[in-house]
Amino acid sequence: MSASGATIAVGTGTINLTGNTNSNAINLSASGATITVAGGTINDSGGLNLASGATLSGRGTVNVTGHYTGTGTISATGGGVLDVFGTVDSGVVLN
């Protein structure tokens, strides 16, 4: 997502994204871009990039086969646990 303020809301469902290990299946390239999870699951086979000011937040499960990269923020919110599976590179902020 390259638009500032763009949002994907997963809710309690599941979203499956396919990429490859050489590119990011999810690329939040704009400050203010947001993915929220409200008890659901994201399965990402290609990596997740969070630009500065971009956020992945909520409660549920995020499975990334590649790496979490960038300087954005991953936060557990909504009174629950956000299970993050995969390799989190340095620079990503965990809250």
MOPAC internal coordinates of N, CA, C and O (Angstrom, degrees):
PM7 1SCF
backbone

  N    0.0000 0     0.00 0     0.00 0    0    0    0
  C    1.4423 1     0.00 0     0.00 0    1    0    0
  C    1.5118 1   107.59 1     0.00 0    2    1    0
  O    1.2310 1   121.22 1   -54.66 1    3    2    1
  N    1.2983 1   115.28 1   125.34 1    3    2    1
  C    1.4528 1   118.74 1  -176.63 1    5    3    2
  C    1.5246 1   113.11 1  -109.49 1    6    5    3
  O    1.2310 1   119.31 1   178.74 1    7    6    5
  N    1.3216 1   118.93 1    -1.26 1    7    6    5
  C    1.4576 1   121.91 1   179.86 1    9    7    6
  C    1.5208 1   110.42 1   -94.47 1   10    9    7
  O    1.2310 1   120.75 1   -50.93 1   11   10    9
  N    1.3236 1   116.17 1   129.07 1   11   10    9
  C    1.4539 1   120.56 1   177.24 1   13   11   10
  C    1.5203 1   109.51 1   -60.83 1   14   13   11
  O    1.2310 1   120.65 1   -47.96 1   15   14   13
  N    1.3284 1   116.37 1   132.04 1   15   14   13
  C    1.4520 1   121.41 1   179.03 1   17   15   14
  C    1.5169 1   114.68 1    85.95 1   18   17   15
  O    1.2310 1   119.55 1   178.44 1   19   18   17
  N    1.3374 1   118.46 1    -1.56 1   19   18   17
  C    1.4690 1   121.05 1   177.58 1   21   19   18
  C    1.5255 1   109.26 1   -65.71 1   22   21   19
  O    1.2310 1   120.45 1   -36.35 1   23   22   21
  N    1.3354 1   116.74 1   143.65 1   23   22   21
  C    1.4602 1   121.39 1  -174.95 1   25   23   22
  C    1.5216 1   110.96 1  -134.87 1   26   25   23
  O    1.2310 1   120.70 1   -41.60 1   27   26   25
  N    1.3429 1   116.27 1   138.40 1   27   26   25
  C    1.4595 1   123.16 1   166.85 1   29   27   26
  C    1.5179 1   105.85 1  -115.13 1   30   29   27
  O    1.2310 1   120.03 1   -56.07 1   31   30   29
  N    1.3335 1   117.55 1   123.93 1   31   30   29
  C    1.4597 1   121.89 1   177.78 1   33   31   30
  C    1.5252 1   108.20 1  -111.60 1   34   33   31
  O    1.2310 1   120.10 1   -66.94 1   35   34   33
  N    1.3371 1   117.42 1   113.06 1   35   34   33
  C    1.4553 1   122.36 1  -176.31 1   37   35   34
  C    1.5237 1   111.59 1   -80.66 1   38   37   35
  O    1.2310 1   119.40 1   147.18 1   39   38   37
  N    1.3119 1   118.76 1   -32.82 1   39   38   37
  C    1.4621 1   121.25 1  -177.39 1   41   39   38
  C    1.5159 1   110.99 1    67.19 1   42   41   39
  O    1.2310 1   120.17 1    40.47 1   43   42   41
  N    1.3291 1   117.29 1  -139.53 1   43   42   41
  C    1.4643 1   120.80 1  -178.88 1   45   43   42
  C    1.5224 1   112.35 1   -97.69 1   46   45   43
  O    1.2310 1   119.91 1  -177.19 1   47   46   45
  N    1.3141 1   117.78 1     2.81 1   47   46   45
  C    1.4587 1   121.70 1  -179.53 1   49   47   46
  C    1.5206 1   112.50 1   -84.15 1   50   49   47
  O    1.2310 1   121.31 1    12.74 1   51   50   49
  N    1.3261 1   115.11 1  -167.26 1   51   50   49
  C    1.4616 1   122.12 1   179.04 1   53   51   50
  C    1.5130 1   108.86 1  -125.13 1   54   53   51
  O    1.2310 1   120.41 1   -43.29 1   55   54   53
  N    1.3324 1   116.82 1   136.71 1   55   54   53
  C    1.4532 1   122.01 1   173.31 1   57   55   54
  C    1.5254 1   107.42 1  -119.76 1   58   57   55
  O    1.2310 1   120.68 1   -50.64 1   59   58   57
  N    1.3224 1   116.30 1   129.36 1   59   58   57
  C    1.4612 1   122.38 1   179.01 1   61   59   58
  C    1.5214 1   108.61 1  -112.78 1   62   61   59
  O    1.2310 1   120.65 1   -55.38 1   63   62   61
  N    1.3334 1   116.37 1   124.62 1   63   62   61
  C    1.4561 1   121.86 1  -178.93 1   65   63   62
  C    1.5179 1   109.39 1  -121.39 1   66   65   63
  O    1.2310 1   120.80 1   -44.09 1   67   66   65
  N    1.3212 1   116.07 1   135.91 1   67   66   65
  C    1.4501 1   120.57 1  -177.78 1   69   67   66
  C    1.5169 1   110.26 1  -115.17 1   70   69   67
  O    1.2310 1   120.97 1   -52.17 1   71   70   69
  N    1.3117 1   115.75 1   127.83 1   71   70   69
  C    1.4519 1   122.92 1   173.96 1   73   71   70
  C    1.5061 1   106.79 1  -140.06 1   74   73   71
  O    1.2310 1   120.47 1    23.11 1   75   74   73
  N    1.3046 1   116.71 1  -156.89 1   75   74   73
  C    1.4572 1   119.52 1   171.74 1   77   75   74
  C    1.5102 1   108.12 1  -134.52 1   78   77   75
  O    1.2310 1   120.37 1    -9.81 1   79   78   77
  N    1.2980 1   116.91 1   170.19 1   79   78   77
  C    1.4633 1   119.74 1  -174.34 1   81   79   78
  C    1.5192 1   112.64 1   -69.95 1   82   81   79
  O    1.2310 1   119.31 1   171.66 1   83   82   81
  N    1.3287 1   118.91 1    -8.34 1   83   82   81
  C    1.4636 1   121.44 1   178.72 1   85   83   82
  C    1.5243 1   112.75 1   -96.22 1   86   85   83
  O    1.2310 1   120.13 1   174.61 1   87   86   85
  N    1.3314 1   117.35 1    -5.39 1   87   86   85
  C    1.4586 1   120.66 1   178.02 1   89   87   86
  C    1.5231 1   108.78 1  -143.96 1   90   89   87
  O    1.2310 1   120.80 1   -18.52 1   91   90   89
  N    1.3064 1   116.08 1   161.48 1   91   90   89
  C    1.4581 1   120.60 1  -179.21 1   93   91   90
  C    1.5195 1   110.35 1   -89.67 1   94   93   91
  O    1.2310 1   120.24 1   -52.24 1   95   94   93
  N    1.3202 1   117.14 1   127.76 1   95   94   93
  C    1.4626 1   120.61 1   173.67 1   97   95   94
  C    1.5228 1   109.39 1   -69.20 1   98   97   95
  O    1.2310 1   120.35 1   145.92 1   99   98   97
  N    1.3475 1   116.93 1   -34.08 1   99   98   97
  C    1.4636 1   121.93 1   176.27 1  101   99   98
  C    1.5206 1   107.76 1  -118.20 1  102  101   99
  O    1.2310 1   120.72 1   -55.13 1  103  102  101
  N    1.3351 1   116.23 1   124.87 1  103  102  101
  C    1.4552 1   120.97 1   178.80 1  105  103  102
  C    1.5253 1   108.57 1  -132.44 1  106  105  103
  O    1.2310 1   120.80 1   -79.88 1  107  106  105
  N    1.3337 1   116.08 1   100.12 1  107  106  105
  C    1.4627 1   121.16 1   175.42 1  109  107  106
  C    1.5185 1   106.65 1   -89.94 1  110  109  107
  O    1.2310 1   120.74 1   -91.20 1  111  110  109
  N    1.3255 1   116.19 1    88.80 1  111  110  109
  C    1.4594 1   120.87 1  -170.31 1  113  111  110
  C    1.5214 1   114.03 1   -91.54 1  114  113  111
  O    1.2310 1   119.58 1   175.83 1  115  114  113
  N    1.3257 1   118.40 1    -4.17 1  115  114  113
  C    1.4604 1   121.10 1  -178.49 1  117  115  114
  C    1.5241 1   111.01 1  -114.24 1  118  117  115
  O    1.2310 1   121.19 1   -39.06 1  119  118  117
  N    1.3271 1   115.32 1   140.94 1  119  118  117
  C    1.4548 1   120.14 1   173.55 1  121  119  118
  C    1.5204 1   108.38 1   -60.75 1  122  121  119
  O    1.2310 1   120.21 1   -45.72 1  123  122  121
  N    1.3131 1   117.21 1   134.28 1  123  122  121
  C    1.4544 1   121.68 1  -179.42 1  125  123  122
  C    1.5185 1   113.97 1    93.32 1  126  125  123
  O    1.2310 1   119.82 1   170.19 1  127  126  125
  N    1.3461 1   117.95 1    -9.81 1  127  126  125
  C    1.4682 1   120.39 1   175.70 1  129  127  126
  C    1.5275 1   108.22 1   -68.48 1  130  129  127
  O    1.2310 1   120.20 1   -39.70 1  131  130  129
  N    1.3324 1   117.22 1   140.30 1  131  130  129
  C    1.4586 1   121.23 1  -171.80 1  133  131  130
  C    1.5217 1   111.63 1  -139.52 1  134  133  131
  O    1.2310 1   120.94 1   -40.21 1  135  134  133
  N    1.3341 1   115.81 1   139.79 1  135  134  133
  C    1.4575 1   122.34 1   165.27 1  137  135  134
  C    1.5179 1   106.33 1  -118.72 1  138  137  135
  O    1.2310 1   120.30 1   -52.12 1  139  138  137
  N    1.3360 1   117.04 1   127.88 1  139  138  137
  C    1.4581 1   121.13 1   175.76 1  141  139  138
  C    1.5251 1   109.51 1  -116.89 1  142  141  139
  O    1.2310 1   121.26 1   -39.41 1  143  142  141
  N    1.3209 1   115.20 1   140.59 1  143  142  141
  C    1.4577 1   122.56 1   178.54 1  145  143  142
  C    1.5304 1   106.81 1  -122.11 1  146  145  143
  O    1.2310 1   120.00 1   -54.24 1  147  146  145
  N    1.3277 1   117.60 1   125.76 1  147  146  145
  C    1.4638 1   121.68 1  -179.29 1  149  147  146
  C    1.5234 1   109.21 1  -117.59 1  150  149  147
  O    1.2310 1   121.08 1  -116.50 1  151  150  149
  N    1.3427 1   115.53 1    63.50 1  151  150  149
  C    1.4523 1   120.79 1   179.12 1  153  151  150
  C    1.5128 1   114.27 1    95.02 1  154  153  151
  O    1.2310 1   119.93 1   179.99 1  155  154  153
  N    1.3144 1   117.74 1    -0.01 1  155  154  153
  C    1.4588 1   121.88 1  -177.62 1  157  155  154
  C    1.5165 1   113.32 1   -95.10 1  158  157  155
  O    1.2310 1   121.15 1    16.17 1  159  158  157
  N    1.3374 1   115.40 1  -163.83 1  159  158  157
  C    1.4573 1   122.50 1  -175.84 1  161  159  158
  C    1.5192 1   110.51 1  -135.57 1  162  161  159
  O    1.2310 1   120.86 1   -41.81 1  163  162  161
  N    1.3293 1   115.96 1   138.19 1  163  162  161
  C    1.4599 1   122.48 1   169.44 1  165  163  162
  C    1.5153 1   107.11 1  -114.76 1  166  165  163
  O    1.2310 1   120.25 1   -54.32 1  167  166  165
  N    1.3348 1   117.13 1   125.68 1  167  166  165
  C    1.4579 1   123.23 1   173.63 1  169  167  166
  C    1.5220 1   107.09 1  -113.02 1  170  169  167
  O    1.2310 1   120.45 1   -63.75 1  171  170  169
  N    1.3219 1   116.75 1   116.25 1  171  170  169
  C    1.4631 1   122.78 1  -173.34 1  173  171  170
  C    1.5226 1   108.85 1  -126.04 1  174  173  171
  O    1.2310 1   120.26 1   -65.04 1  175  174  173
  N    1.3153 1   117.11 1   114.96 1  175  174  173
  C    1.4622 1   120.04 1  -176.54 1  177  175  174
  C    1.5177 1   113.65 1   -92.40 1  178  177  175
  O    1.2310 1   119.59 1  -172.76 1  179  178  177
  N    1.3370 1   118.40 1     7.24 1  179  178  177
  C    1.4558 1   118.03 1  -174.67 1  181  179  178
  C    1.5051 1   117.03 1  -132.35 1  182  181  179
  O    1.2310 1   118.71 1  -176.16 1  183  182  181
  N    1.3122 1   120.07 1     3.84 1  183  182  181
  C    1.4574 1   121.09 1  -179.82 1  185  183  182
  C    1.5144 1   111.96 1   105.51 1  186  185  183
  O    1.2310 1   121.11 1   -19.50 1  187  186  185
  N    1.3269 1   115.47 1   160.50 1  187  186  185
  C    1.4526 1   121.98 1  -178.22 1  189  187  186
  C    1.5174 1   108.71 1  -138.16 1  190  189  187
  O    1.2310 1   120.51 1   -58.86 1  191  190  189
  N    1.3452 1   116.63 1   121.14 1  191  190  189
  C    1.4547 1   121.63 1   178.82 1  193  191  190
  C    1.5210 1   109.52 1  -108.25 1  194  193  191
  O    1.2310 1   120.92 1   -49.92 1  195  194  193
  N    1.3375 1   115.84 1   130.08 1  195  194  193
  C    1.4601 1   122.23 1   178.24 1  197  195  194
  C    1.5232 1   108.70 1  -117.99 1  198  197  195
  O    1.2310 1   120.20 1   -70.79 1  199  198  197
  N    1.3344 1   117.22 1   109.21 1  199  198  197
  C    1.4594 1   121.00 1   176.48 1  201  199  198
  C    1.5242 1   109.61 1   -68.64 1  202  201  199
  O    1.2310 1   120.63 1   -15.24 1  203  202  201
  N    1.3182 1   116.39 1   164.76 1  203  202  201
  C    1.4547 1   121.22 1   176.25 1  205  203  202
  C    1.5245 1   109.26 1   -55.61 1  206  205  203
  O    1.2310 1   120.19 1   -52.11 1  207  206  205
  N    1.3249 1   117.24 1   127.89 1  207  206  205
  C    1.4550 1   122.18 1  -179.38 1  209  207  206
  C    1.5149 1   114.44 1    89.50 1  210  209  207
  O    1.2310 1   119.70 1   172.27 1  211  210  209
  N    1.3403 1   118.19 1    -7.73 1  211  210  209
  C    1.4679 1   122.01 1   176.32 1  213  211  210
  C    1.5258 1   108.84 1   -86.98 1  214  213  211
  O    1.2310 1   120.33 1   -29.36 1  215  214  213
  N    1.3362 1   116.98 1   150.64 1  215  214  213
  C    1.4593 1   121.08 1  -173.67 1  217  215  214
  C    1.5264 1   111.98 1  -138.08 1  218  217  215
  O    1.2310 1   121.34 1   -42.55 1  219  218  217
  N    1.3294 1   115.05 1   137.45 1  219  218  217
  C    1.4636 1   123.85 1   166.30 1  221  219  218
  C    1.5169 1   104.87 1  -114.49 1  222  221  219
  O    1.2310 1   119.99 1   -60.41 1  223  222  221
  N    1.3406 1   117.62 1   119.59 1  223  222  221
  C    1.4605 1   118.71 1  -175.22 1  225  223  222
  C    1.5211 1   111.54 1  -144.95 1  226  225  223
  O    1.2310 1   121.61 1   -16.15 1  227  226  225
  N    1.3302 1   114.52 1   163.85 1  227  226  225
  C    1.4503 1   121.31 1   174.63 1  229  227  226
  C    1.5052 1   112.77 1   131.10 1  230  229  227
  O    1.2310 1   121.89 1    27.66 1  231  230  229
  N    1.3482 1   113.99 1  -152.34 1  231  230  229
  C    1.4595 1   121.77 1   178.10 1  233  231  230
  C    1.5160 1   107.12 1  -136.15 1  234  233  231
  O    1.2310 1   121.07 1   -38.94 1  235  234  233
  N    1.3139 1   115.57 1   141.06 1  235  234  233
  C    1.4583 1   120.55 1  -176.70 1  237  235  234
  C    1.5171 1   109.83 1   141.90 1  238  237  235
  O    1.2310 1   120.59 1    35.95 1  239  238  237
  N    1.3320 1   116.48 1  -144.05 1  239  238  237
  C    1.4589 1   121.22 1  -175.30 1  241  239  238
  C    1.5201 1   110.39 1  -135.35 1  242  241  239
  O    1.2310 1   121.12 1   -43.73 1  243  242  241
  N    1.3324 1   115.46 1   136.27 1  243  242  241
  C    1.4628 1   121.79 1   173.36 1  245  243  242
  C    1.5234 1   107.49 1  -126.21 1  246  245  243
  O    1.2310 1   120.77 1   -62.14 1  247  246  245
  N    1.3345 1   116.13 1   117.86 1  247  246  245
  C    1.4657 1   122.85 1   179.24 1  249  247  246
  C    1.5238 1   108.42 1  -110.71 1  250  249  247
  O    1.2310 1   120.19 1   -64.99 1  251  250  249
  N    1.3281 1   117.23 1   115.01 1  251  250  249
  C    1.4606 1   121.46 1   178.70 1  253  251  250
  C    1.5193 1   108.87 1  -119.56 1  254  253  251
  O    1.2310 1   120.65 1   -58.24 1  255  254  253
  N    1.3360 1   116.37 1   121.76 1  255  254  253
  C    1.4619 1   120.95 1   178.03 1  257  255  254
  C    1.5193 1   110.75 1   -72.38 1  258  257  255
  O    1.2310 1   119.77 1   142.12 1  259  258  257
  N    1.3190 1   118.04 1   -37.88 1  259  258  257
  C    1.4602 1   122.09 1   177.76 1  261  259  258
  C    1.5197 1   110.79 1   -83.21 1  262  261  259
  O    1.2310 1   120.81 1    41.87 1  263  262  261
  N    1.3276 1   116.06 1  -138.13 1  263  262  261
  C    1.4618 1   121.89 1  -177.34 1  265  263  262
  C    1.5256 1   110.68 1  -115.97 1  266  265  263
  O    1.2310 1   121.07 1   -27.67 1  267  266  265
  N    1.3299 1   115.56 1   152.33 1  267  266  265
  C    1.4587 1   123.14 1   165.58 1  269  267  266
  C    1.5248 1   104.66 1   -88.26 1  270  269  267
  O    1.2310 1   119.81 1   -59.05 1  271  270  269
  N    1.3255 1   117.97 1   120.95 1  271  270  269
  C    1.4610 1   121.28 1  -176.25 1  273  271  270
  C    1.5245 1   110.36 1  -127.77 1  274  273  271
  O    1.2310 1   120.93 1    -8.93 1  275  274  273
  N    1.3216 1   115.82 1   171.07 1  275  274  273
  C    1.4511 1   122.58 1   176.33 1  277  275  274
  C    1.5139 1   111.95 1   100.55 1  278  277  275
  O    1.2310 1   121.35 1    17.34 1  279  278  277
  N    1.3349 1   115.02 1  -162.66 1  279  278  277
  C    1.4640 1   121.32 1  -177.38 1  281  279  278
  C    1.5283 1   111.79 1  -126.88 1  282  281  279
  O    1.2310 1   120.39 1  -162.73 1  283  282  281
  N    1.3211 1   116.87 1    17.27 1  283  282  281
  C    1.4595 1   121.35 1   177.61 1  285  283  282
  C    1.5149 1   111.76 1   -78.94 1  286  285  283
  O    1.2310 1   120.60 1    10.29 1  287  286  285
  N    1.3288 1   116.46 1  -169.71 1  287  286  285
  C    1.4590 1   122.65 1  -171.43 1  289  287  286
  C    1.5274 1   111.99 1  -121.20 1  290  289  287
  O    1.2310 1   121.26 1   -41.88 1  291  290  289
  N    1.3373 1   115.19 1   138.12 1  291  290  289
  C    1.4591 1   123.04 1   170.45 1  293  291  290
  C    1.5216 1   106.56 1  -114.81 1  294  293  291
  O    1.2310 1   120.47 1   -57.30 1  295  294  293
  N    1.3473 1   116.72 1   122.70 1  295  294  293
  C    1.4664 1   120.97 1  -175.10 1  297  295  294
  C    1.5196 1   111.74 1  -132.97 1  298  297  295
  O    1.2310 1   120.90 1   -44.00 1  299  298  297
  N    1.3356 1   115.89 1   136.00 1  299  298  297
  C    1.4649 1   121.42 1   169.34 1  301  299  298
  C    1.5243 1   106.76 1   -83.60 1  302  301  299
  O    1.2310 1   120.56 1   -58.08 1  303  302  301
  N    1.3295 1   116.54 1   121.92 1  303  302  301
  C    1.4655 1   121.62 1  -179.32 1  305  303  302
  C    1.5241 1   109.03 1  -138.74 1  306  305  303
  O    1.2310 1   120.35 1    -5.38 1  307  306  305
  N    1.2958 1   116.93 1   174.62 1  307  306  305
  C    1.4568 1   121.21 1   175.43 1  309  307  306
  C    1.5135 1   114.10 1    79.35 1  310  309  307
  O    1.2310 1   120.23 1  -158.65 1  311  310  309
  N    1.3287 1   117.17 1    21.35 1  311  310  309
  C    1.4534 1   120.28 1   176.02 1  313  311  310
  C    1.5090 1   114.97 1    73.85 1  314  313  311
  O    1.2310 1   120.15 1  -157.20 1  315  314  313
  N    1.3099 1   117.31 1    22.80 1  315  314  313
  C    1.4620 1   119.60 1  -179.87 1  317  315  314
  C    1.5098 1   112.15 1  -141.10 1  318  317  315
  O    1.2310 1   121.43 1    13.57 1  319  318  317
  N    1.3211 1   114.88 1  -166.43 1  319  318  317
  C    1.4629 1   122.89 1  -178.84 1  321  319  318
  C    1.5182 1   108.47 1  -107.89 1  322  321  319
  O    1.2310 1   120.57 1   -42.66 1  323  322  321
  N    1.3209 1   116.51 1   137.34 1  323  322  321
  C    1.4577 1   122.01 1   171.87 1  325  323  322
  C    1.5184 1   106.56 1  -107.69 1  326  325  323
  O    1.2310 1   120.67 1   -75.84 1  327  326  325
  N    1.3380 1   116.32 1   104.16 1  327  326  325
  C    1.4621 1   121.14 1   178.47 1  329  327  326
  C    1.5196 1   108.43 1   -80.48 1  330  329  327
  O    1.2310 1   120.91 1   -58.23 1  331  330  329
  N    1.3301 1   115.87 1   121.77 1  331  330  329
  C    1.4618 1   122.59 1  -177.33 1  333  331  330
  C    1.5166 1   107.83 1  -114.89 1  334  333  331
  O    1.2310 1   120.58 1   -65.47 1  335  334  333
  N    1.3347 1   116.50 1   114.53 1  335  334  333
  C    1.4619 1   121.78 1  -179.70 1  337  335  334
  C    1.5195 1   109.15 1  -112.63 1  338  337  335
  O    1.2310 1   120.57 1   -45.99 1  339  338  337
  N    1.3230 1   116.51 1   134.01 1  339  338  337
  C    1.4539 1   123.15 1  -178.51 1  341  339  338
  C    1.5109 1   109.24 1   130.84 1  342  341  339
  O    1.2310 1   120.49 1     5.62 1  343  342  341
  N    1.3174 1   116.67 1  -174.38 1  343  342  341
  C    1.4621 1   122.47 1  -177.94 1  345  343  342
  C    1.5182 1   109.75 1   -96.03 1  346  345  343
  O    1.2310 1   120.62 1   -59.64 1  347  346  345
  N    1.3392 1   116.42 1   120.36 1  347  346  345
  C    1.4611 1   121.86 1   177.82 1  349  347  346
  C    1.5212 1   107.91 1   -97.90 1  350  349  347
  O    1.2310 1   120.56 1   -64.61 1  351  350  349
  N    1.3351 1   116.54 1   115.39 1  351  350  349
  C    1.4589 1   121.25 1  -179.83 1  353  351  350
  C    1.5266 1   110.74 1   -76.68 1  354  353  351
  O    1.2310 1   121.04 1   -18.89 1  355  354  353
  N    1.3420 1   115.62 1   161.11 1  355  354  353
  C    1.4606 1   120.09 1   177.05 1  357  355  354
  C    1.5229 1   108.62 1   -63.47 1  358  357  355
  O    1.2310 1   120.50 1   -32.46 1  359  358  357
  N    1.2954 1   116.65 1   147.54 1  359  358  357
  C    1.4501 1   122.32 1  -178.14 1  361  359  358
  C    1.5150 1   112.48 1   107.47 1  362  361  359
  O    1.2310 1   120.20 1   145.64 1  363  362  361
  N    1.3282 1   117.22 1   -34.36 1  363  362  361
  C    1.4631 1   120.97 1   178.07 1  365  363  362
  C    1.5275 1   107.96 1   -72.05 1  366  365  363
  O    1.2310 1   120.53 1   -48.23 1  367  366  365
  N    1.3288 1   116.59 1   131.77 1  367  366  365
  C    1.4616 1   122.28 1  -178.71 1  369  367  366
  C    1.5242 1   108.65 1   -92.39 1  370  369  367
  O    1.2310 1   120.48 1   -53.34 1  371  370  369
  N    1.3388 1   116.68 1   126.66 1  371  370  369
  C    1.4641 1   122.11 1   178.43 1  373  371  370
  C    1.5201 1   109.46 1  -107.57 1  374  373  371
  O    1.2310 1   120.50 1   -54.49 1  375  374  373
  N    1.3461 1   116.66 1   125.51 1  375  374  373
  C    1.4706 1   122.27 1   177.94 1  377  375  374
  C    1.5023 1   109.69 1  -122.13 1  378  377  375
  O    1.2310 1   120.10 1   180.00 1  379  378  377

